């Protein structure tokens, strides 16, 4: 049986999906290492992130949230899976799931707050590549210690 060669459009779609998958994985690897500049670059300057009733708009607010919320943890691990990506030209949308493990003390890694999450996203391609324009996180389950986020300061 003879396979048809891939068209340029099919190759472009595969490359776009791969670039967006890399965007997802690298953003959450940056969260795990608390690399806030890399995490910020994953978002468009006008991007938004929604988590547990908070909407954070713009890179500064998007980064300030996890920098504040996750400071109390010595170790973090986001296991990302089931990425679904739909590309339409320079726009994309989709979702992924993650299991997030939050360890308050590296001295006792048996104590942790775990959360099963669903992320929905929108992204767009600009001159620098793909960036998130919208990410919404929905917790599906928790285990272990309680996980919560802090309220932003009044001046944020």
N, C-alpha and C positions, 0 to 999 in steps of 0.2 A: 504494500500500500504506500502511496506517495503522499507525503504531507505537503500542503501548500505553504509557500514561504510567507512569513509574517509581513504584513504591510507596515509602512511607516507609522500609520495611525495606531496600529496595535502595539508596535514597539514603544511609541511615545506614551501610550496608556500604561504599559508595564513599567516604564521608567518613572512616570509620575507616581504610580502606586508605590513603587519602591522608595522614592524620595519621601513620600508622606509617611510610610511605615518607619523610615529612619527618623523622621521628625518626631513621631510619637515615642519611639524607643529612646532617642537621645534626650528628649525633654524630661522623661521620667528617670533616666539615669542621672541627669543633672540634679533632679530633686533628691535622689538617694545620696548623692555626694555633696548636697547643699551648694552646688555651683550655680549661684543666682544669676550671674551674667549670661551663662549658656542657656539657662532656663528662660530668661527674658527674651533672648534672641529667637526662641521658638514661636513667639507671638508677634503679630503685626503691631505696630505702635498703637493702633486704636483697638486692639484686641480686647476680649472680655473673657472672664472666667467666673463660673457660678459654682458655689459649693455651700451646701447646707444652709441655704437662705441668704447667703451673701453674694453680691455681684461685684466683682472687682474689674474695673475698666482701666485700660492703659497698662503698659509694662511695669511702671513703678508700683501700682496697686496690686497687680498680679503677683509680682515678686514679694512684696511686703507681706502678703498673706501667709504663704508657706514659710517664709523666713521667720515670722512671728510664731505661727502655729506649730512648726516642727523643731523649734530651737530646744525644746525640752527633751528631745530624743537623741541618744548617742548614735543610734544606727537606724537606718531606713532601708526597706527593700520593697520595690514595686515590681511585681511579676505581671507582665503585660501579655495579653493573649487575645485571640479572636478578633483581630482587626478587620473591620469591614470598611472599604473605601470606595466611594463613587466619585469619579472625576468627570467634570464637564468643562473642558477648556482650561481656563485659569482658575476655576473654582472647584472645590471638593467638599464632600461631607461624608460622615460615617460615624462609626463608633468603635470602641474597644472595651474590653474588660480588664480589670486589674485586681490583684490581691495585694494589699498594702500592709506591710508589717512594720510596726513602730516600736522600737526597743528603747525604753527610757534610760537604762543603765547597761553599758557594755560589760560591767562586772557581773551582772545577772541577766544574761540574754534569754533565760527561760521565761521572764516576765515581758509580755508585749501586748500591744493593742493591734488587733488585726481587723481589716475592713475589706469586704468584697465590694467592688465598685464597678459601675458602668459609666463610661465617658461617652458623650456625644460631642461631635465637633463639626466645625466648618473651617475651611482653610482657603487661602488664595495664594496664587503664585505672583510674586513681584520680581523686581530686578535681582533680588538676593535669594530667590528660591521660594519654597513653600513656607508659609507661616500660618499659625492658627489665628482665625479672626474671632472664633467663639468656641469655648469648651465649657460643657456643663457636666458636672460630676453628680452622680446619684448613688449614695450608699445602698447596697442591697442586703448586707448582713454584717454583723460584727461578732468578734470572739475575743476572749481574753480580757485584758484591761479595757477600761472605757476610753474611747477616742472622741475628742471634741476639738473644735476650733475656737480661737479667741475672737472676741469682738474687736473690730478695728478701733484704733484710738479716735477720739472725737475730731481731731484735725486731719484725719486721713480722707 
